[in-house]
């Protein structure tokens, strides 16, 4: 696969992240209230700067409307950023492209911070966003997908590892195992809770192990194959586990976005795998040409 096709995958990867998040925020909201309704955090601002009591602020319909408007605005910006990423080469105005993708990146990072706060300061949530933040960053920085750039490949592997390791630790139960992990496993595999817990521990351990082995040159290609397949599998697991034949449209509507923005977890390992193939292929072509 040549470099233009790899770049197309980068654009697709960034597009899925932004369009999935746009869908999520527009229809289902976001975790912004985790910060905006945190009394201990915002009381000094609310009472000291705006001269409101906390009760007036927390029960204000106007404040609630502003939060909803902010959420919708974020979804619109994510949608625009998604379109810009998809048609990156067709849009000639570099400053416009970088503005919307950069703004989308900043809002994506803010969303990650709110997710951390919403889940009792679970910092692993922030690291799990590494792949989703990396794909748009590649476009924003206009990074050339040069297979001979070892720093690029190492950086991308690091982003993948920072997503897989937290995911693996959570599946193993460190510091806790999310209940929906168990529920999804039971619904998809048809096992009981004990078997689901054992399965999650094994695949969680493999996530952590593969993240480390990705940096071993002789093993990295095999590991990236695993990461690509597993990344797509865990993305589609959200759609499959929530699917109900009796309510097809509503169940797809309720869980499709969870799959869409996680497609990046399979696409980015595929991109790195292709870069590694190109990197080993090019010296071989040069050697054959010299002979």
C-alpha positions as CSV (number, residue, x, y, z in Angstrom):
1,X,0.0,0.0,0.0
2,X,1.4,3.4,-1.0
3,X,1.7,6.5,1.1
4,X,-1.5,8.2,-0.3
5,X,-3.6,5.3,0.8
6,X,-2.0,5.4,4.2
7,X,-2.8,9.1,4.5
8,X,-6.4,8.2,3.5
9,X,-6.5,5.8,6.4
10,X,-5.3,8.6,8.7
11,X,-8.1,10.9,7.4
12,X,-10.6,8.1,7.9
13,X,-9.3,7.5,11.4
14,X,-9.6,11.1,12.5
15,X,-13.1,11.3,10.8
16,X,-14.5,8.4,12.8
17,X,-13.3,9.9,16.1
18,X,-14.9,13.3,15.4
19,X,-18.1,12.1,13.8
20,X,-18.6,9.5,16.6
21,X,-18.2,12.1,19.3
22,X,-20.4,14.6,17.4
23,X,-23.2,12.0,17.3
24,X,-22.7,11.2,21.0
25,X,-22.9,14.9,22.2
26,X,-25.8,15.9,19.9
27,X,-28.1,13.0,20.8
28,X,-26.9,11.9,24.2
29,X,-25.1,14.8,25.8
30,X,-21.7,14.8,27.4
31,X,-20.1,14.7,30.9
32,X,-19.6,18.4,31.3
33,X,-21.9,18.7,34.3
34,X,-19.3,16.6,36.2
35,X,-17.3,19.8,36.4
36,X,-19.9,22.5,35.9
37,X,-22.0,21.1,38.8
38,X,-19.2,20.3,41.1
39,X,-20.0,22.4,44.2
40,X,-16.6,22.1,45.9
41,X,-14.9,23.1,42.7
42,X,-17.0,25.9,41.4
43,X,-18.6,27.5,44.5
44,X,-15.7,30.1,44.8
45,X,-16.4,31.1,41.2
46,X,-20.2,31.1,41.4
47,X,-20.5,32.9,44.7
48,X,-17.3,35.1,44.5
49,X,-17.4,36.1,40.8
50,X,-21.0,35.9,39.7
51,X,-22.5,36.7,43.1
52,X,-24.9,33.7,42.9
53,X,-25.7,31.3,45.7
54,X,-24.8,27.7,44.8
55,X,-28.5,26.7,45.1
56,X,-29.5,29.4,42.6
57,X,-26.8,28.3,40.2
58,X,-27.5,24.6,40.5
59,X,-31.3,25.0,40.0
60,X,-31.2,27.7,37.4
61,X,-32.9,26.7,34.1
62,X,-30.8,29.3,32.4
63,X,-27.6,27.7,33.5
64,X,-28.9,24.3,32.4
65,X,-29.8,25.7,29.0
66,X,-26.3,27.1,28.6
67,X,-24.8,23.8,29.4
68,X,-27.0,22.1,26.8
69,X,-26.2,24.8,24.3
70,X,-22.5,24.3,25.0
71,X,-22.8,20.5,24.5
72,X,-24.6,21.1,21.1
73,X,-22.0,23.6,20.1
74,X,-19.3,21.0,20.8
75,X,-21.1,18.4,18.7
76,X,-21.3,20.9,15.8
77,X,-17.6,21.7,16.0
78,X,-16.8,18.0,16.1
79,X,-19.0,17.5,13.0
80,X,-17.2,20.2,11.1
81,X,-13.8,18.9,12.2
82,X,-14.9,15.4,10.9
83,X,-15.8,16.7,7.5
84,X,-12.5,18.7,7.3
85,X,-10.5,15.6,8.1
86,X,-12.4,13.5,5.5
87,X,-11.8,16.1,2.8
88,X,-8.4,17.3,4.0
89,X,-6.8,17.2,0.6
90,X,-9.7,18.8,-1.2
91,X,-9.8,21.8,1.2
92,X,-7.1,24.3,0.1
93,X,-7.2,26.7,3.0
94,X,-4.6,25.3,5.4
95,X,-5.4,27.8,8.2
96,X,-9.1,26.9,8.1
97,X,-8.3,23.2,8.2
98,X,-5.8,23.5,11.0
99,X,-8.2,25.8,13.0
100,X,-11.2,23.4,13.0
101,X,-9.1,20.3,13.6
102,X,-7.1,22.1,16.3
103,X,-10.3,23.3,17.9
104,X,-11.7,19.8,17.7
105,X,-8.6,18.4,19.3
106,X,-8.7,20.9,22.2
107,X,-12.4,20.1,22.8
108,X,-11.7,16.4,22.6
109,X,-9.1,16.8,25.3
110,X,-11.5,18.8,27.4
111,X,-14.1,16.0,26.9
112,X,-11.5,13.5,28.2
113,X,-10.9,15.6,31.3
114,X,-14.6,15.8,32.0
115,X,-14.8,12.0,31.6
116,X,-12.0,11.6,34.1
117,X,-13.9,13.8,36.6
118,X,-17.2,12.1,35.8
119,X,-15.8,8.7,36.7
120,X,-14.3,9.7,40.1
121,X,-11.0,10.9,38.8
122,X,-10.2,7.7,36.9
123,X,-7.1,8.9,35.0
124,X,-7.0,5.7,32.9
125,X,-9.9,7.2,30.9
126,X,-7.6,10.0,29.8
127,X,-4.9,7.6,28.6
128,X,-7.5,5.4,26.9
129,X,-8.2,8.5,24.6
130,X,-4.6,8.4,23.3
131,X,-5.5,6.9,19.9
132,X,-8.5,9.1,19.5
133,X,-6.4,12.2,20.1
134,X,-3.5,11.0,17.9
135,X,-5.3,10.5,14.7
136,X,-6.5,14.2,14.4
137,X,-3.1,15.4,15.7
138,X,-1.4,13.8,12.7
139,X,-3.5,15.9,10.3
140,X,-3.3,19.1,12.4
141,X,0.5,18.9,12.5
142,X,0.5,17.8,8.8
143,X,2.9,15.0,9.7
144,X,4.3,13.2,6.7
145,X,3.6,9.4,6.9
146,X,7.2,8.5,6.0
147,X,7.8,4.8,6.8
148,X,11.5,5.5,7.3
149,X,10.7,7.9,10.1
150,X,11.4,5.7,13.1
151,X,10.4,8.4,15.6
152,X,6.9,8.6,13.9
153,X,6.4,4.8,14.2
154,X,7.6,4.7,17.8
155,X,5.3,7.7,18.7
156,X,2.3,6.0,17.1
157,X,3.1,2.7,18.9
158,X,3.3,4.7,22.2
159,X,-0.2,6.2,21.5
160,X,-1.6,2.7,20.8
161,X,0.1,1.3,24.0
162,X,-1.3,4.1,26.1
163,X,-4.8,3.1,24.9
164,X,-4.3,-0.7,25.2
165,X,-2.6,-0.7,28.6
166,X,-5.4,1.2,30.6
167,X,-8.0,-0.9,28.7
168,X,-6.2,-4.1,29.7
169,X,-5.8,-3.0,33.3
170,X,-9.5,-2.2,33.7
171,X,-10.4,-5.6,32.1
172,X,-8.1,-7.3,34.6
173,X,-9.8,-5.4,37.5
174,X,-7.1,-2.8,38.3
175,X,-8.1,-0.6,39.9
176,X,-11.6,-1.9,39.2
177,X,-13.5,-3.8,36.5
178,X,-16.3,-1.8,34.9
179,X,-19.6,-3.5,35.2
180,X,-20.4,-3.0,31.5
181,X,-17.3,-5.0,30.6
182,X,-18.8,-8.0,32.3
183,X,-22.3,-7.3,30.9
184,X,-21.0,-7.1,27.3
185,X,-19.0,-10.3,27.7
186,X,-22.0,-12.2,29.0
187,X,-24.3,-10.9,26.3
188,X,-21.9,-11.6,23.4
189,X,-20.3,-14.9,24.6
190,X,-23.3,-16.3,26.5
191,X,-21.2,-17.1,29.6
192,X,-21.8,-16.7,33.2
193,X,-20.3,-13.9,35.4
194,X,-17.4,-16.0,36.7
195,X,-16.5,-17.1,33.2
196,X,-16.8,-13.5,31.9
197,X,-14.5,-12.3,34.7
198,X,-11.9,-14.9,33.9
199,X,-12.1,-14.1,30.1
200,X,-11.7,-10.4,30.8
201,X,-8.6,-11.0,33.0
202,X,-7.0,-13.1,30.2
203,X,-7.7,-10.6,27.4
204,X,-6.8,-7.7,29.7
205,X,-3.4,-9.3,30.4
206,X,-2.9,-9.8,26.6
207,X,-3.7,-6.1,26.0
208,X,-0.9,-5.1,28.4
209,X,1.5,-7.7,27.1
210,X,0.9,-6.8,23.4
211,X,1.3,-3.1,24.2
212,X,4.8,-3.9,25.5
213,X,5.7,-6.4,22.7
214,X,4.8,-3.8,20.1
215,X,8.2,-2.3,20.7
216,X,10.1,-5.5,20.0
217,X,11.2,-5.3,16.3
218,X,10.9,-9.0,15.5
219,X,7.5,-9.3,17.0
220,X,5.9,-6.0,16.3
221,X,4.2,-6.9,13.1
222,X,2.4,-9.9,14.6
223,X,1.5,-7.8,17.6
224,X,0.1,-5.1,15.4
225,X,-2.1,-7.7,13.6
226,X,-3.5,-8.7,17.0
227,X,-4.1,-5.1,18.1
228,X,-5.8,-4.2,14.8
229,X,-8.2,-7.2,15.0
230,X,-8.8,-6.7,18.7
231,X,-9.3,-3.0,18.3
232,X,-12.0,-3.5,15.7
233,X,-13.5,-6.4,17.8
234,X,-13.8,-4.3,20.9
235,X,-15.3,-1.4,18.9
236,X,-18.0,-3.6,17.3
237,X,-18.7,-5.3,20.7
238,X,-20.5,-2.1,21.7
239,X,-22.9,-2.5,18.8
240,X,-23.3,-6.2,19.1
241,X,-23.9,-6.3,22.9
242,X,-26.6,-3.6,22.6
243,X,-28.4,-5.0,19.6
244,X,-32.0,-6.1,19.9
245,X,-33.9,-7.5,17.0
246,X,-37.2,-6.2,18.4
247,X,-35.9,-2.6,18.5
248,X,-33.3,-2.5,15.7
249,X,-33.3,1.2,15.0
250,X,-33.3,2.4,18.6
251,X,-30.6,-0.1,19.7
252,X,-28.4,0.9,16.7
253,X,-29.0,4.6,17.4
254,X,-28.2,4.1,21.1
255,X,-24.9,2.3,20.6
256,X,-23.5,3.0,17.1
257,X,-21.6,6.0,18.2
258,X,-19.7,3.9,20.7
259,X,-18.5,1.8,17.9
260,X,-17.8,4.6,15.5
261,X,-15.3,6.6,17.6
262,X,-13.6,3.4,18.7
263,X,-12.9,2.3,15.1
264,X,-9.7,4.3,15.5
265,X,-8.5,1.6,17.9
266,X,-8.3,-0.8,15.0
267,X,-7.4,1.7,12.2
268,X,-4.3,3.2,13.9
269,X,-2.6,-0.2,14.5
270,X,-3.4,-0.9,10.8
271,X,-1.7,2.3,9.8
272,X,1.4,1.4,11.9
273,X,1.4,-2.1,10.4
274,X,1.4,-0.7,6.9
275,X,4.2,1.7,7.7
276,X,6.3,-1.1,9.1
277,X,5.7,-3.1,5.9
278,X,6.7,-0.2,3.8
279,X,9.8,0.5,5.9
280,X,11.1,-3.1,5.4
281,X,10.0,-3.2,1.8
282,X,11.9,-0.1,0.7
283,X,15.4,-1.2,1.7
284,X,14.7,-4.5,-0.1
285,X,13.8,-2.7,-3.3
286,X,16.9,-0.6,-3.1
287,X,19.1,-3.7,-2.6
288,X,17.5,-5.4,-5.6
289,X,17.9,-2.4,-7.7
290,X,21.6,-2.1,-6.8
291,X,22.2,-5.8,-7.7
